[in-house]
């Protein structure tokens, strides 16, 4: 198997990862952040999801902003 092929396989179950969209949510205790339509790699077999480093940084920024501004509910779409 070529090295490039390994990155398209799920390390959890060996299924194939495909591009899709997911919902990312964080419960901050007294508030909730929900981001819809987050691009992710999703295993066709077990449903495990992986978000790219770039998208993860953007999500961290969204969560930190909601925490800083003490928003109770923050629902966004990417």
VENHU-V120241 format. One record per backbone hydrogen bond with DSSP energy under -1.0 kcal/mol. CO is the residue of the C=O (numbers start at 1). NH is the residue of the N-H. If there is no record, write none. Layout:
<<CO;NH> <CO;NH>>
This chain:
<<5;8> <6;9> <8;17> <10;14> <15;10> <16;44> <18;42> <20;40> <22;38> <24;35> <26;33> <28;30> <31;28> <32;74> <33;26> <34;76> <35;24> <36;78> <38;22> <40;20> <41;50> <42;18> <43;47> <48;43> <50;41> <52;56> <53;57> <54;58> <55;59> <56;60> <57;61> <58;62> <59;63> <60;64> <61;65> <62;66> <63;67> <64;68> <65;69> <66;71> <72;32> <74;34> <76;36>>
